Amino acid sequence: MKIMLLIVITLSIPVHATVEIIAGPYVQNVGNDCATIMWKTNIKTEKNVVYWGNSYKLINKTVAYENTEWHEVKLDGLKH
């Protein structure tokens, strides 16, 4: 069964810095109702927000606070 998932990633960065996603995003660790989105940026970011949903409305939001170049956000509550 195919599941459509639309994702938008926003990143918090220091002032005057330019952030780029240089790897990914990848979908990892897919379960019955969850999945992990991973990506790498060229510089460390402190706050990552992933807006997601099964339509263009993207009604769900998951936030991760980490100061790293490799990012991962777990999405829970996915439905078939």
MODELLER restraints for C-alpha pairs under 7 A, 6 or more apart:
rsr = mdl.restraints
at = mdl.atoms
rsr.add(forms.Gaussian(group=physical.xy_distance, feature=features.Distance(at['CA:3:A'], at['CA:80:A']), mean=6.19, stdev=0.5))
rsr.add(forms.Gaussian(group=physical.xy_distance, feature=features.Distance(at['CA:4:A'], at['CA:54:A']), mean=5.74, stdev=0.5))
rsr.add(forms.Gaussian(group=physical.xy_distance, feature=features.Distance(at['CA:5:A'], at['CA:52:A']), mean=6.83, stdev=0.5))
rsr.add(forms.Gaussian(group=physical.xy_distance, feature=features.Distance(at['CA:5:A'], at['CA:53:A']), mean=5.81, stdev=0.5))
rsr.add(forms.Gaussian(group=physical.xy_distance, feature=features.Distance(at['CA:5:A'], at['CA:54:A']), mean=5.00, stdev=0.5))
rsr.add(forms.Gaussian(group=physical.xy_distance, feature=features.Distance(at['CA:6:A'], at['CA:52:A']), mean=5.45, stdev=0.5))
rsr.add(forms.Gaussian(group=physical.xy_distance, feature=features.Distance(at['CA:6:A'], at['CA:53:A']), mean=5.58, stdev=0.5))
rsr.add(forms.Gaussian(group=physical.xy_distance, feature=features.Distance(at['CA:6:A'], at['CA:54:A']), mean=5.99, stdev=0.5))
rsr.add(forms.Gaussian(group=physical.xy_distance, feature=features.Distance(at['CA:6:A'], at['CA:55:A']), mean=6.71, stdev=0.5))
rsr.add(forms.Gaussian(group=physical.xy_distance, feature=features.Distance(at['CA:7:A'], at['CA:50:A']), mean=6.53, stdev=0.5))
rsr.add(forms.Gaussian(group=physical.xy_distance, feature=features.Distance(at['CA:7:A'], at['CA:51:A']), mean=5.71, stdev=0.5))
rsr.add(forms.Gaussian(group=physical.xy_distance, feature=features.Distance(at['CA:7:A'], at['CA:52:A']), mean=4.58, stdev=0.5))
rsr.add(forms.Gaussian(group=physical.xy_distance, feature=features.Distance(at['CA:8:A'], at['CA:50:A']), mean=5.63, stdev=0.5))
rsr.add(forms.Gaussian(group=physical.xy_distance, feature=features.Distance(at['CA:8:A'], at['CA:51:A']), mean=5.15, stdev=0.5))
rsr.add(forms.Gaussian(group=physical.xy_distance, feature=features.Distance(at['CA:8:A'], at['CA:52:A']), mean=6.52, stdev=0.5))
rsr.add(forms.Gaussian(group=physical.xy_distance, feature=features.Distance(at['CA:9:A'], at['CA:49:A']), mean=5.74, stdev=0.5))
rsr.add(forms.Gaussian(group=physical.xy_distance, feature=features.Distance(at['CA:9:A'], at['CA:50:A']), mean=4.61, stdev=0.5))
rsr.add(forms.Gaussian(group=physical.xy_distance, feature=features.Distance(at['CA:9:A'], at['CA:51:A']), mean=6.52, stdev=0.5))
rsr.add(forms.Gaussian(group=physical.xy_distance, feature=features.Distance(at['CA:10:A'], at['CA:48:A']), mean=5.82, stdev=0.5))
rsr.add(forms.Gaussian(group=physical.xy_distance, feature=features.Distance(at['CA:10:A'], at['CA:49:A']), mean=5.14, stdev=0.5))
rsr.add(forms.Gaussian(group=physical.xy_distance, feature=features.Distance(at['CA:10:A'], at['CA:50:A']), mean=6.48, stdev=0.5))
rsr.add(forms.Gaussian(group=physical.xy_distance, feature=features.Distance(at['CA:11:A'], at['CA:45:A']), mean=6.38, stdev=0.5))
rsr.add(forms.Gaussian(group=physical.xy_distance, feature=features.Distance(at['CA:11:A'], at['CA:47:A']), mean=5.91, stdev=0.5))
rsr.add(forms.Gaussian(group=physical.xy_distance, feature=features.Distance(at['CA:11:A'], at['CA:48:A']), mean=4.75, stdev=0.5))
rsr.add(forms.Gaussian(group=physical.xy_distance, feature=features.Distance(at['CA:11:A'], at['CA:49:A']), mean=6.50, stdev=0.5))
rsr.add(forms.Gaussian(group=physical.xy_distance, feature=features.Distance(at['CA:12:A'], at['CA:45:A']), mean=5.63, stdev=0.5))
rsr.add(forms.Gaussian(group=physical.xy_distance, feature=features.Distance(at['CA:12:A'], at['CA:46:A']), mean=5.75, stdev=0.5))
rsr.add(forms.Gaussian(group=physical.xy_distance, feature=features.Distance(at['CA:12:A'], at['CA:47:A']), mean=5.04, stdev=0.5))
rsr.add(forms.Gaussian(group=physical.xy_distance, feature=features.Distance(at['CA:12:A'], at['CA:48:A']), mean=6.45, stdev=0.5))
rsr.add(forms.Gaussian(group=physical.xy_distance, feature=features.Distance(at['CA:13:A'], at['CA:45:A']), mean=5.12, stdev=0.5))
rsr.add(forms.Gaussian(group=physical.xy_distance, feature=features.Distance(at['CA:13:A'], at['CA:46:A']), mean=6.62, stdev=0.5))
rsr.add(forms.Gaussian(group=physical.xy_distance, feature=features.Distance(at['CA:19:A'], at['CA:41:A']), mean=6.53, stdev=0.5))
rsr.add(forms.Gaussian(group=physical.xy_distance, feature=features.Distance(at['CA:19:A'], at['CA:42:A']), mean=6.12, stdev=0.5))
rsr.add(forms.Gaussian(group=physical.xy_distance, feature=features.Distance(at['CA:19:A'], at['CA:43:A']), mean=6.20, stdev=0.5))
rsr.add(forms.Gaussian(group=physical.xy_distance, feature=features.Distance(at['CA:20:A'], at['CA:41:A']), mean=5.44, stdev=0.5))
rsr.add(forms.Gaussian(group=physical.xy_distance, feature=features.Distance(at['CA:20:A'], at['CA:42:A']), mean=5.67, stdev=0.5))
rsr.add(forms.Gaussian(group=physical.xy_distance, feature=features.Distance(at['CA:21:A'], at['CA:39:A']), mean=6.90, stdev=0.5))
rsr.add(forms.Gaussian(group=physical.xy_distance, feature=features.Distance(at['CA:21:A'], at['CA:40:A']), mean=5.76, stdev=0.5))
rsr.add(forms.Gaussian(group=physical.xy_distance, feature=features.Distance(at['CA:21:A'], at['CA:41:A']), mean=4.38, stdev=0.5))
rsr.add(forms.Gaussian(group=physical.xy_distance, feature=features.Distance(at['CA:21:A'], at['CA:42:A']), mean=6.58, stdev=0.5))
rsr.add(forms.Gaussian(group=physical.xy_distance, feature=features.Distance(at['CA:22:A'], at['CA:40:A']), mean=5.70, stdev=0.5))
rsr.add(forms.Gaussian(group=physical.xy_distance, feature=features.Distance(at['CA:22:A'], at['CA:41:A']), mean=5.35, stdev=0.5))
rsr.add(forms.Gaussian(group=physical.xy_distance, feature=features.Distance(at['CA:22:A'], at['CA:42:A']), mean=6.23, stdev=0.5))
rsr.add(forms.Gaussian(group=physical.xy_distance, feature=features.Distance(at['CA:23:A'], at['CA:39:A']), mean=5.54, stdev=0.5))
rsr.add(forms.Gaussian(group=physical.xy_distance, feature=features.Distance(at['CA:23:A'], at['CA:40:A']), mean=4.99, stdev=0.5))
rsr.add(forms.Gaussian(group=physical.xy_distance, feature=features.Distance(at['CA:24:A'], at['CA:38:A']), mean=6.68, stdev=0.5))
rsr.add(forms.Gaussian(group=physical.xy_distance, feature=features.Distance(at['CA:24:A'], at['CA:39:A']), mean=4.61, stdev=0.5))
rsr.add(forms.Gaussian(group=physical.xy_distance, feature=features.Distance(at['CA:24:A'], at['CA:40:A']), mean=6.63, stdev=0.5))
rsr.add(forms.Gaussian(group=physical.xy_distance, feature=features.Distance(at['CA:25:A'], at['CA:37:A']), mean=6.40, stdev=0.5))
rsr.add(forms.Gaussian(group=physical.xy_distance, feature=features.Distance(at['CA:25:A'], at['CA:38:A']), mean=5.40, stdev=0.5))
rsr.add(forms.Gaussian(group=physical.xy_distance, feature=features.Distance(at['CA:25:A'], at['CA:39:A']), mean=4.47, stdev=0.5))
rsr.add(forms.Gaussian(group=physical.xy_distance, feature=features.Distance(at['CA:26:A'], at['CA:37:A']), mean=5.61, stdev=0.5))
rsr.add(forms.Gaussian(group=physical.xy_distance, feature=features.Distance(at['CA:26:A'], at['CA:38:A']), mean=5.13, stdev=0.5))
rsr.add(forms.Gaussian(group=physical.xy_distance, feature=features.Distance(at['CA:26:A'], at['CA:39:A']), mean=6.28, stdev=0.5))
rsr.add(forms.Gaussian(group=physical.xy_distance, feature=features.Distance(at['CA:27:A'], at['CA:35:A']), mean=6.65, stdev=0.5))
rsr.add(forms.Gaussian(group=physical.xy_distance, feature=features.Distance(at['CA:27:A'], at['CA:36:A']), mean=5.74, stdev=0.5))
rsr.add(forms.Gaussian(group=physical.xy_distance, feature=features.Distance(at['CA:27:A'], at['CA:37:A']), mean=4.79, stdev=0.5))
rsr.add(forms.Gaussian(group=physical.xy_distance, feature=features.Distance(at['CA:27:A'], at['CA:38:A']), mean=6.46, stdev=0.5))
rsr.add(forms.Gaussian(group=physical.xy_distance, feature=features.Distance(at['CA:28:A'], at['CA:35:A']), mean=6.16, stdev=0.5))
rsr.add(forms.Gaussian(group=physical.xy_distance, feature=features.Distance(at['CA:28:A'], at['CA:36:A']), mean=5.01, stdev=0.5))
rsr.add(forms.Gaussian(group=physical.xy_distance, feature=features.Distance(at['CA:28:A'], at['CA:37:A']), mean=6.19, stdev=0.5))
rsr.add(forms.Gaussian(group=physical.xy_distance, feature=features.Distance(at['CA:29:A'], at['CA:35:A']), mean=5.51, stdev=0.5))
rsr.add(forms.Gaussian(group=physical.xy_distance, feature=features.Distance(at['CA:29:A'], at['CA:36:A']), mean=5.73, stdev=0.5))
rsr.add(forms.Gaussian(group=physical.xy_distance, feature=features.Distance(at['CA:30:A'], at['CA:36:A']), mean=6.76, stdev=0.5))
rsr.add(forms.Gaussian(group=physical.xy_distance, feature=features.Distance(at['CA:33:A'], at['CA:76:A']), mean=6.14, stdev=0.5))
rsr.add(forms.Gaussian(group=physical.xy_distance, feature=features.Distance(at['CA:33:A'], at['CA:77:A']), mean=5.30, stdev=0.5))
rsr.add(forms.Gaussian(group=physical.xy_distance, feature=features.Distance(at['CA:33:A'], at['CA:78:A']), mean=4.42, stdev=0.5))
rsr.add(forms.Gaussian(group=physical.xy_distance, feature=features.Distance(at['CA:33:A'], at['CA:79:A']), mean=5.92, stdev=0.5))
rsr.add(forms.Gaussian(group=physical.xy_distance, feature=features.Distance(at['CA:34:A'], at['CA:75:A']), mean=5.40, stdev=0.5))
rsr.add(forms.Gaussian(group=physical.xy_distance, feature=features.Distance(at['CA:34:A'], at['CA:76:A']), mean=4.50, stdev=0.5))
rsr.add(forms.Gaussian(group=physical.xy_distance, feature=features.Distance(at['CA:34:A'], at['CA:77:A']), mean=6.13, stdev=0.5))
rsr.add(forms.Gaussian(group=physical.xy_distance, feature=features.Distance(at['CA:34:A'], at['CA:78:A']), mean=5.52, stdev=0.5))
rsr.add(forms.Gaussian(group=physical.xy_distance, feature=features.Distance(at['CA:35:A'], at['CA:74:A']), mean=5.85, stdev=0.5))
rsr.add(forms.Gaussian(group=physical.xy_distance, feature=features.Distance(at['CA:35:A'], at['CA:75:A']), mean=5.35, stdev=0.5))
rsr.add(forms.Gaussian(group=physical.xy_distance, feature=features.Distance(at['CA:35:A'], at['CA:76:A']), mean=6.90, stdev=0.5))
rsr.add(forms.Gaussian(group=physical.xy_distance, feature=features.Distance(at['CA:36:A'], at['CA:72:A']), mean=6.45, stdev=0.5))
rsr.add(forms.Gaussian(group=physical.xy_distance, feature=features.Distance(at['CA:36:A'], at['CA:73:A']), mean=5.57, stdev=0.5))
rsr.add(forms.Gaussian(group=physical.xy_distance, feature=features.Distance(at['CA:36:A'], at['CA:74:A']), mean=4.23, stdev=0.5))
rsr.add(forms.Gaussian(group=physical.xy_distance, feature=features.Distance(at['CA:36:A'], at['CA:75:A']), mean=5.94, stdev=0.5))
rsr.add(forms.Gaussian(group=physical.xy_distance, feature=features.Distance(at['CA:37:A'], at['CA:72:A']), mean=5.50, stdev=0.5))
rsr.add(forms.Gaussian(group=physical.xy_distance, feature=features.Distance(at['CA:37:A'], at['CA:73:A']), mean=5.31, stdev=0.5))
rsr.add(forms.Gaussian(group=physical.xy_distance, feature=features.Distance(at['CA:37:A'], at['CA:74:A']), mean=6.32, stdev=0.5))
rsr.add(forms.Gaussian(group=physical.xy_distance, feature=features.Distance(at['CA:38:A'], at['CA:71:A']), mean=5.43, stdev=0.5))
rsr.add(forms.Gaussian(group=physical.xy_distance, feature=features.Distance(at['CA:38:A'], at['CA:72:A']), mean=4.30, stdev=0.5))
rsr.add(forms.Gaussian(group=physical.xy_distance, feature=features.Distance(at['CA:38:A'], at['CA:73:A']), mean=6.59, stdev=0.5))
rsr.add(forms.Gaussian(group=physical.xy_distance, feature=features.Distance(at['CA:39:A'], at['CA:70:A']), mean=5.98, stdev=0.5))
rsr.add(forms.Gaussian(group=physical.xy_distance, feature=features.Distance(at['CA:39:A'], at['CA:71:A']), mean=5.35, stdev=0.5))
rsr.add(forms.Gaussian(group=physical.xy_distance, feature=features.Distance(at['CA:39:A'], at['CA:72:A']), mean=6.68, stdev=0.5))
rsr.add(forms.Gaussian(group=physical.xy_distance, feature=features.Distance(at['CA:40:A'], at['CA:69:A']), mean=5.43, stdev=0.5))
rsr.add(forms.Gaussian(group=physical.xy_distance, feature=features.Distance(at['CA:40:A'], at['CA:70:A']), mean=4.48, stdev=0.5))
rsr.add(forms.Gaussian(group=physical.xy_distance, feature=features.Distance(at['CA:40:A'], at['CA:71:A']), mean=6.02, stdev=0.5))
rsr.add(forms.Gaussian(group=physical.xy_distance, feature=features.Distance(at['CA:41:A'], at['CA:69:A']), mean=5.07, stdev=0.5))
rsr.add(forms.Gaussian(group=physical.xy_distance, feature=features.Distance(at['CA:41:A'], at['CA:70:A']), mean=6.65, stdev=0.5))
rsr.add(forms.Gaussian(group=physical.xy_distance, feature=features.Distance(at['CA:42:A'], at['CA:69:A']), mean=6.54, stdev=0.5))
rsr.add(forms.Gaussian(group=physical.xy_distance, feature=features.Distance(at['CA:43:A'], at['CA:69:A']), mean=5.63, stdev=0.5))
rsr.add(forms.Gaussian(group=physical.xy_distance, feature=features.Distance(at['CA:44:A'], at['CA:67:A']), mean=5.70, stdev=0.5))
rsr.add(forms.Gaussian(group=physical.xy_distance, feature=features.Distance(at['CA:44:A'], at['CA:68:A']), mean=4.53, stdev=0.5))
rsr.add(forms.Gaussian(group=physical.xy_distance, feature=features.Distance(at['CA:44:A'], at['CA:69:A']), mean=4.47, stdev=0.5))
rsr.add(forms.Gaussian(group=physical.xy_distance, feature=features.Distance(at['CA:45:A'], at['CA:67:A']), mean=5.34, stdev=0.5))
rsr.add(forms.Gaussian(group=physical.xy_distance, feature=features.Distance(at['CA:45:A'], at['CA:68:A']), mean=5.89, stdev=0.5))
rsr.add(forms.Gaussian(group=physical.xy_distance, feature=features.Distance(at['CA:45:A'], at['CA:69:A']), mean=6.63, stdev=0.5))
rsr.add(forms.Gaussian(group=physical.xy_distance, feature=features.Distance(at['CA:46:A'], at['CA:65:A']), mean=5.77, stdev=0.5))
rsr.add(forms.Gaussian(group=physical.xy_distance, feature=features.Distance(at['CA:46:A'], at['CA:66:A']), mean=5.07, stdev=0.5))
rsr.add(forms.Gaussian(group=physical.xy_distance, feature=features.Distance(at['CA:46:A'], at['CA:67:A']), mean=4.39, stdev=0.5))
rsr.add(forms.Gaussian(group=physical.xy_distance, feature=features.Distance(at['CA:47:A'], at['CA:64:A']), mean=5.90, stdev=0.5))
rsr.add(forms.Gaussian(group=physical.xy_distance, feature=features.Distance(at['CA:47:A'], at['CA:65:A']), mean=4.60, stdev=0.5))
rsr.add(forms.Gaussian(group=physical.xy_distance, feature=features.Distance(at['CA:47:A'], at['CA:66:A']), mean=6.13, stdev=0.5))
rsr.add(forms.Gaussian(group=physical.xy_distance, feature=features.Distance(at['CA:48:A'], at['CA:63:A']), mean=5.72, stdev=0.5))
rsr.add(forms.Gaussian(group=physical.xy_distance, feature=features.Distance(at['CA:48:A'], at['CA:64:A']), mean=5.20, stdev=0.5))
rsr.add(forms.Gaussian(group=physical.xy_distance, feature=features.Distance(at['CA:48:A'], at['CA:65:A']), mean=6.38, stdev=0.5))
rsr.add(forms.Gaussian(group=physical.xy_distance, feature=features.Distance(at['CA:49:A'], at['CA:61:A']), mean=6.84, stdev=0.5))
rsr.add(forms.Gaussian(group=physical.xy_distance, feature=features.Distance(at['CA:49:A'], at['CA:62:A']), mean=5.80, stdev=0.5))
rsr.add(forms.Gaussian(group=physical.xy_distance, feature=features.Distance(at['CA:49:A'], at['CA:63:A']), mean=4.50, stdev=0.5))
rsr.add(forms.Gaussian(group=physical.xy_distance, feature=features.Distance(at['CA:49:A'], at['CA:64:A']), mean=6.48, stdev=0.5))
rsr.add(forms.Gaussian(group=physical.xy_distance, feature=features.Distance(at['CA:50:A'], at['CA:61:A']), mean=5.68, stdev=0.5))
rsr.add(forms.Gaussian(group=physical.xy_distance, feature=features.Distance(at['CA:50:A'], at['CA:62:A']), mean=5.25, stdev=0.5))
rsr.add(forms.Gaussian(group=physical.xy_distance, feature=features.Distance(at['CA:50:A'], at['CA:63:A']), mean=6.39, stdev=0.5))
rsr.add(forms.Gaussian(group=physical.xy_distance, feature=features.Distance(at['CA:51:A'], at['CA:58:A']), mean=5.75, stdev=0.5))
rsr.add(forms.Gaussian(group=physical.xy_distance, feature=features.Distance(at['CA:51:A'], at['CA:60:A']), mean=5.62, stdev=0.5))
rsr.add(forms.Gaussian(group=physical.xy_distance, feature=features.Distance(at['CA:51:A'], at['CA:61:A']), mean=4.45, stdev=0.5))
rsr.add(forms.Gaussian(group=physical.xy_distance, feature=features.Distance(at['CA:51:A'], at['CA:62:A']), mean=6.54, stdev=0.5))
rsr.add(forms.Gaussian(group=physical.xy_distance, feature=features.Distance(at['CA:52:A'], at['CA:58:A']), mean=4.58, stdev=0.5))
rsr.add(forms.Gaussian(group=physical.xy_distance, feature=features.Distance(at['CA:52:A'], at['CA:59:A']), mean=6.46, stdev=0.5))
rsr.add(forms.Gaussian(group=physical.xy_distance, feature=features.Distance(at['CA:52:A'], at['CA:60:A']), mean=5.16, stdev=0.5))
rsr.add(forms.Gaussian(group=physical.xy_distance, feature=features.Distance(at['CA:52:A'], at['CA:61:A']), mean=6.23, stdev=0.5))
rsr.add(forms.Gaussian(group=physical.xy_distance, feature=features.Distance(at['CA:53:A'], at['CA:59:A']), mean=5.80, stdev=0.5))
rsr.add(forms.Gaussian(group=physical.xy_distance, feature=features.Distance(at['CA:53:A'], at['CA:60:A']), mean=5.94, stdev=0.5))
rsr.add(forms.Gaussian(group=physical.xy_distance, feature=features.Distance(at['CA:62:A'], at['CA:75:A']), mean=6.79, stdev=0.5))
rsr.add(forms.Gaussian(group=physical.xy_distance, feature=features.Distance(at['CA:64:A'], at['CA:73:A']), mean=6.16, stdev=0.5))
